Amino acid sequence: MNLEELRHRIDEIDNQLLEFLNQRMRHVKEVGALKRKTKSKIYQPEREKSILDRLEKLNDGLLNRKAIDAIFLEIFSVSRNFELPEKVAYLGPEGSFTHQAAESRFGSVSEHFPLATIRSVFEAVSTERASFGVVPIENNQEGVVSETVSYLAKFDLKIVAEIPMPIHFSFASYAEKLNSIKKIYSKDIAFRQCTKFIDESFGQQKVELIPVNSTSKAVKIALEDEESAAICSHIAATESQLPILFENIEDSKDNYTRFVILGKNLNIEPSGNDKTTLLAKPSDSDKPGSLASFLQDFHDANINLTKIESHPAKKGRSFKYWFFIDLDGHYNDEHVNRVLTKHKKEVSLLGSYVKLC
């Protein structure tokens, strides 16, 4: 078979794909009409996960799971926008890792808009200026993002999904030689995650590390100064056409950040592989053993706690704490619901969602 014949066959398949996609969208519009009538939520990550899992089991071709996810997540995004146009707020600016996380789940057809602070993302979703918000919640090298956890305690919003994403840093500059670089700009956390590269590359050379609000901002500053550099995402450098000198400069090659999608409603239906996030303040917290007694109930119910971290309550002069907890299971699972019901005055449910990490 020659090249023209192969191209003709591909064209025929593309024509079929287009027809099938249009058929799908016609059904999607019908689903959207039913959801609006019953006031059902449009974004159902547990349903999307089950579709992807089913397709992976059916697949016997050349596509791997990553490719299947990339193709169908974009189809899901187009489908949701047929049902109801989505506005997605994220911690900006454009080109940030949070921007990448948002697009990985909501695709390129949704309306994404960057906001300058984590609080402003919470406010946008709370006031319904945005359907959803995307913010970082923890990094596996640096720990929890305390600002996000604090606003989860203050705003009546829910975690509807999580997005684990590998974080790779690039080193970009107009400088042709490292010894001509006098300043490096980046977010403070990025400096901490790239200390080995900085130490090995600059040694005793006097270079100033200047923290800025985002790695995208670092790129914009480095564009104006040939004696400076930015530690940033690959996409931020390439979009601004700042030359990349080194890729993947992070200390750990297993550097992951977990982002969460914020919405106004809980995911009611369990997927069979869920995670639940809570904020808890055990009663009688001043009494010896109160926390141990609280945790014992989870142990007795055979509930696996995957994270427990204390945070200041920030009330009055006393040193009071509440606890940020992740556990395996859905809040509607019988054994989980039983414990949460027992402690309903002590626990604030932040969400149950498909477990991805």
Secondary structure, 3 states (H helix, E strand, C coil): CCHHHHHHHHHHHHHHHHHHHHHHHHHHHHHHHHHHHHCCCCCCHHHHHHHHHHHHHHCCCCCCHHHHHHHHHHHHHHHHHHHCCCEEEEECCCCCHHHHHHHHHHCCCCEEEEECCHHHHHHHHHCCCCCEEEEEEEECCCEECHHHHHHHHHCCCEEEEEEEEECCCEEECCCCCHHHCCEEEECHHHHHHCHHHHHHHHCCCCCEEEECCCHHHHHHHHCCCCCEEEEECHHHHHHHCCCEEECCCCCCCCCEEEEEEEECCCCCCCCCCEEEEEEECCCCCCCCCHHHHHHHHHHHCCCCEEEEEEEECCCCCCCCEEEEEEEECCCCCHHHHHHHHHCCCCEEEEEEEECCC
